């Protein structure tokens, strides 16, 4: 007989939103202050497929959907936003979070930039 833990309903007022935006997709993760993921969202979850996932509109919809879930389930009110990547959904996702009713306290751009890291591929012959 396995003893199962009773699930405790978390109430989180402040959180961190990480927006990972590539050229093909935008992934939104909403975490608490410790970094434990509460809600995830992406354009694929909302119903966009193929090349439409990479649009700014899809990112807006995905962000507002994830924010709504977090507000309903955990009572989230204000968030810090961390943006990573070069994609089209960067600013659009932030706009979606704002329109869903989350108060954005800080906005940080943490796009990974190489400080002369990997060697580039050889250039094609002319």
Buried (B, 14 or more C-beta within 10 A) or exposed (E): EEEEEEEEEEEBEEBBBBBBBBEEBBBBBBBBEEEEEBBBBBBBBBEBEEEEBBBBBBBBBBBBBBBBBBBEBBEBBEBBBBBBBEBBBBBBBBBBBBEBEBEEEEEEEEEEEEEEEEEEEEEEEE
